Amino acid sequence: MAIKGCGASFYLGANAVAELNSVSNAITGETLDVTTFDSSCLKEFIAGIRSGTMDISGFYDPTDATGQAAMFTALLAGTTLTTTQQPKILYDATNGFSADGVISSLSTSASVDGTVEFSASIQLTGTITVEIAVETA
């Protein structure tokens, strides 16, 4: 079943970050080459370290004290976002991703014929929780 994107949101702990219009999450995994002479001339791999990122963007809102402003503060302080500020993407009320994280980049930009925009990337650290609603028949 498809989920409509207009219901998505990004949270720092219990606080929704204001004025966003794009959220994304990526989880990647490294592969480790374990090919030997006994591999019949075919490469063999095992799973290595996994990692994830969350990227958000939207309109800059300097009055968003518990969202955008808190992210600037955390980045400048080198704070790891845990527990009360743990990043979470929700695509609807029950589907999304959460993990502790470190803000790796944050930017604002403006153009003469546009709005002031905001974007941030969060490098996830530790366990990544996948929240998926399972339909039962």
C-alpha positions as CSV (number, residue, x, y, z in Angstrom):
1,M,0.0,0.0,0.0
2,A,1.4,3.4,-1.0
3,I,1.8,6.2,1.6
4,K,1.3,9.8,0.5
5,G,4.2,12.0,1.1
6,C,2.3,15.0,2.3
7,G,1.9,13.4,5.7
8,A,5.6,13.1,6.4
9,S,7.4,14.9,9.3
10,F,10.7,15.1,11.0
11,Y,11.1,15.2,14.8
12,L,13.8,16.1,17.3
13,G,12.6,14.0,20.2
14,A,8.9,15.0,20.7
15,N,9.3,18.2,18.7
16,A,8.3,18.4,15.0
17,V,10.8,20.6,13.0
18,A,8.8,23.4,11.4
19,E,8.4,24.4,7.7
20,L,9.9,21.3,6.1
21,N,8.9,20.1,2.6
22,S,11.3,17.3,2.1
23,V,12.6,14.4,4.3
24,S,14.6,11.4,3.3
25,N,16.3,8.5,5.0
26,A,19.1,6.3,3.6
27,I,20.5,3.1,5.1
28,T,23.6,1.7,3.5
29,G,25.7,-1.4,4.1
30,E,29.3,-2.2,3.2
31,T,30.3,-5.5,1.8
32,L,33.5,-7.3,2.7
33,D,35.3,-9.3,0.1
34,V,36.0,-12.8,1.4
35,T,37.0,-14.4,-1.9
36,T,39.7,-17.1,-1.7
37,F,41.3,-19.5,-4.1
38,D,38.6,-22.0,-3.1
39,S,35.9,-19.6,-4.5
40,S,35.8,-21.1,-8.0
41,C,36.9,-17.8,-9.5
42,L,33.7,-16.1,-8.2
43,K,33.8,-13.3,-5.8
44,E,32.3,-13.9,-2.4
45,F,31.1,-11.3,0.1
46,I,29.7,-11.0,3.6
47,A,27.8,-8.1,5.1
48,G,29.9,-5.4,6.8
49,I,29.1,-2.3,8.7
50,R,25.8,-0.5,8.1
51,S,25.1,3.2,8.5
52,G,22.4,5.7,7.8
53,T,21.6,9.3,7.2
54,M,18.6,11.5,7.3
55,D,18.3,14.6,5.1
56,I,15.7,17.3,5.5
57,S,14.9,20.6,3.8
58,G,12.3,23.3,3.7
59,F,11.9,27.0,4.6
60,Y,14.0,28.7,7.2
61,D,12.1,29.5,10.4
62,P,14.3,31.3,13.0
63,T,11.4,31.2,15.5
64,D,11.4,27.4,15.5
65,A,13.2,27.2,18.9
66,T,12.8,23.4,19.5
67,G,13.4,22.5,15.9
68,Q,15.6,24.4,13.5
69,A,17.2,26.6,16.2
70,A,17.9,23.6,18.3
71,M,19.6,21.9,15.4
72,F,22.0,24.9,14.9
73,T,22.8,24.8,18.6
74,A,23.5,21.0,18.5
75,L,25.7,21.3,15.5
76,L,27.8,24.2,16.9
77,A,28.1,22.3,20.3
78,G,29.0,19.0,18.6
79,T,26.1,17.4,20.4
80,T,25.0,13.8,19.6
81,L,21.2,13.8,19.3
82,T,19.9,11.2,21.8
83,T,16.9,10.4,23.9
84,T,15.1,13.8,24.2
85,Q,16.4,15.0,20.8
86,Q,16.6,11.7,18.9
87,P,15.9,12.3,15.2
88,K,12.9,10.6,13.7
89,I,11.2,10.6,10.3
90,L,7.6,9.6,10.2
91,Y,5.9,9.1,6.9
92,D,2.5,8.8,8.6
93,A,1.5,8.0,12.1
94,T,3.1,4.6,12.2
95,N,5.8,4.2,9.6
96,G,9.3,5.7,9.8
97,F,12.8,5.6,11.1
98,S,14.6,6.8,14.2
99,A,18.2,6.6,15.6
100,D,20.7,8.7,17.6
101,G,22.5,11.0,15.3
102,V,25.0,13.8,14.7
103,I,24.2,16.8,12.6
104,S,26.8,16.6,9.8
105,S,25.7,19.7,7.8
106,L,23.2,22.5,8.1
107,S,22.7,25.3,5.7
108,T,20.4,28.2,4.8
109,S,20.2,30.0,1.5
110,A,18.4,32.8,-0.1
111,S,17.8,34.2,-3.6
112,V,16.4,37.5,-4.8
113,D,13.4,35.9,-6.4
114,G,12.8,33.2,-3.7
115,T,12.5,32.3,-0.1
116,V,15.1,31.6,2.6
117,E,15.6,27.9,2.6
118,F,16.9,25.5,5.2
119,S,18.5,22.1,4.9
120,A,20.3,19.6,7.2
121,S,21.9,16.2,7.1
122,I,22.1,13.9,10.1
123,Q,24.6,11.0,10.3
124,L,22.9,8.3,12.3
125,T,24.9,6.5,15.0
126,G,24.2,3.1,16.6
127,T,21.0,1.2,16.3
128,I,18.5,2.3,13.6
129,T,14.9,1.6,14.5
130,V,12.5,0.9,11.6
131,E,8.9,1.5,12.5
132,I,6.6,-0.3,10.1
133,A,2.8,-0.8,10.6
134,V,1.9,-4.4,9.8
135,E,-1.6,-4.9,8.5
136,T,-3.4,-7.9,9.8
137,A,-6.3,-9.7,8.0
